[in-house]
Amino acid sequence: MKLFATRTPLLSFALAAVAPFAAYADEAKPVAQPVREVLTGNIGKRVAVRIESQDIEGTVAAVGADTVLLTRISGKDFYDSVVVIAKISAITYKAR
């Protein structure tokens, strides 16, 4: 009986420590979304796209069938970019 009484507080402590992480795991995460869907979800927001070995950071203005229009390119005043979606290897964006 004493063995059960000493382990009960440890078990409740372990469950209380894991509960916040379980709630975080239930959040929807964009794990395997196609590139076009990620870009469409970020229209009007800043993103960085990686094309081969170059990163281009700008605001997503429009997403077409094969291309995306990035405006307000960082480091290049007065320039926009049209990027072929098939050439994008990674997208960095603010998720929270």
N, C-alpha and C positions, 0 to 999 in steps of 0.2 A: 504494500500500500504506500509506503514512503517513497518508493522508487517512482511511482506514478505521480505523486504530489510534487516531486522535484522537477520532473520533466514537463509538466503542464505549463509552467511559466515560460520555459525555454521554447516550447512549441508555439505559444501565443506570440512571443517576441519575434520568432522567425516569420510567422504569417504576417505580422504587422510590418515587418521590414520589406517583405516581398510585395505587398499590396500596391504601393505606388507604381512599381515597375509593371505590374499586370495591367493597370489602367493605361499606362503609356503604350503598351503593346497593342491595345485595342484601337488606337488611332489609325486612320487610313493613311497609308504611305504610298506615294507614287513610285512603286518599285519597277514595274515593267511597262510603263506607258510609252507608246510610240513618240518619236521626236515631234511630229506634227501636233499631237495632242498637248504635249508640254508647252510648246510655243504658243498654241492657241489659248491655253489657260493663262498665259502670261502676257497677253496683249496689253500694251500700255505700261508695262513694267520693265525694269532693267534686267538684262540677262547677259551672260558671257557665253559665247559659243566657241567651241574649239574646232578649227578646220585644219587638218593635218597637224602642223606644229605651231599654229598661230591662234591666239585668242582674240576675238573681236567682241568688245563690250558695247552694248547700246540698248535702246528701247525698242521693244517689238511693236511695230506699227501695223503690220498686216502679214497674214500667213496665207500663201496661195497653195496650189496643188503641189508644186515642186520647189518653191522658193519662199523665203521669208525676208521681209523688209525691216532692217534695223536702222533706226534714226538716232540722232544725237550720239554719234560714235565717240567714245572717250578718247581724248588726245587728238582728235581731228575735228576742228571746228568747221562747220559748213559742209560736212560730208555725211552721206547715208550709205548703207551697204545692202545689196541684194545678195543673199546667200542661198546656195543650192542645198536643200534639206538633206539630200543623200550624202553630201560631203561632211555633214556635222557628225563629229565623233563624241562630243560631250556638251552638256548644257549646264551652266552654273546659274542658279537663281535663288532668291530669298524665299524660303518656304514658310517661315513663321514670322 
